[in-house]
Structures are given as structure tokens and as C-alpha cells.
Amino acid sequence: MPGASDVSLDTVIADILMSANYKHMCPDLIRIVALQEMMKRRSYKETIKAIKNKLHQVGGAYLDGRNEHTLWLTSLQEAIETGEQDAIRQ
């Protein structure tokens, strides 16, 4: 397995973005964290693990464990179908 310094930053970012939990994260945030962690770590595997851990810490601060996007989307679709302008604005 290659060391952290043997792999390009773009490759590390691409690998993180392929992960289901991090695919919607801002690539610039991943780049900042990756740069920091690549300087500290020796192995590629250790680097990826540290980056994901840090991203989890950063993202977890803003998540309360409830994913209400599906509920919001359903409510919006119903409001559009019924033409309820007040509900659409919410």
C-alpha cells in the first residue's frame, strides 16, 4: 500500500468523495483537512481514516441525527400539486 506522501492530493479527495457518507461534502473542506492530515500521517490507509474521522467531527457538529429532507420534499411536492401558495413558500 502506498504511503500518504506517494499519493496525490486529488486522489485522496476523490477517494473520500467516493465514500457514501462524504460524497456530498464540499471538496474544498476535504482538501483543507486532507492537506493537514497528509502532513501528519505515514500510511495512505491511516491518512484516509484520519481525514474521515475529522470530517465526521466537523459535520457531526451540525447534524442532530434527524434526516427530514424526505419529509420536506414530500410536503413541497404535495403543496405544488395542490397549488397551496402559502405551503410552497414555507
N, C-alpha and C positions, 0 to 999 in steps of 0.2 A: 504494500500500500504506500503511495507517495506521501512524503512529508508535507506539512502545511505550506512551506515555502516553495515546494515544487509545483504547486497548482496555482493557476491564475485566479485573481480576484473575481473575474467574470464567471469562471467555472464554479467557484464556491457559491456565488449569488444564484446562479442558475440551479445548482443542486438544492439550495434552500427553497427556492421558489417552486420546485417540483414537489415539495412536501405538501400534503393536503392542508396541514394546519397553518402554513405560512404562505400559501400561494397568492393570497390577497393582500399581503403586506407590501408596504412601499419599498421598492428596490433601493431607494436612497437610504432608508433606515437600515436595511440589511447591509448595504455597503459600509456604512459607518461602523456598525457592530462587527462586521467581518474584518475590517481593517484592524480594529483593536485586538480582536481575538487571534488573528493570524500572527500578530507580532508576539503573542504570549505562548502559543502552543507549538508543540513539536510535530505531532502527527495530524494528518488530514482528518481522521476519524474524531480525534479529540477536539479539533477546531470546529468541526460541524456540530458536535454535541454542545460545545460551549456557546456557539452562536445561537442555536435553537433555544438553549436554556435562557440566555439573555433576552432574546425576542419574546419568549414566554413570559418572563418577568415584566418586561415593558408593556406588552399587550394585556397581560392579566390585570394590570392596574386599572384598565378602562373597561373591563368586562365584568359583569355581575353574574355570569353563568346562565343568563336567560337569553335565548335567541328568539326575538319576537319579529324578525323580518318576515317570516312566512305569514304570521297573523296580520301584520301591517299590509303586506302585499294583497292578501285576500280581502281585507277591508277596503283597500283602494280600488280593487277590481270591481267589487260589489257597488261601490259608490259611483264608479264610472258607468257601469251597466244601468243603474237606476237613474242616473243623471242628478244625483244629490250634490249640488254645488258646495254646500257647507261641509259635507263629509269629505269631498275631494280636497278642499283647502286644508283640512286638518292633517 
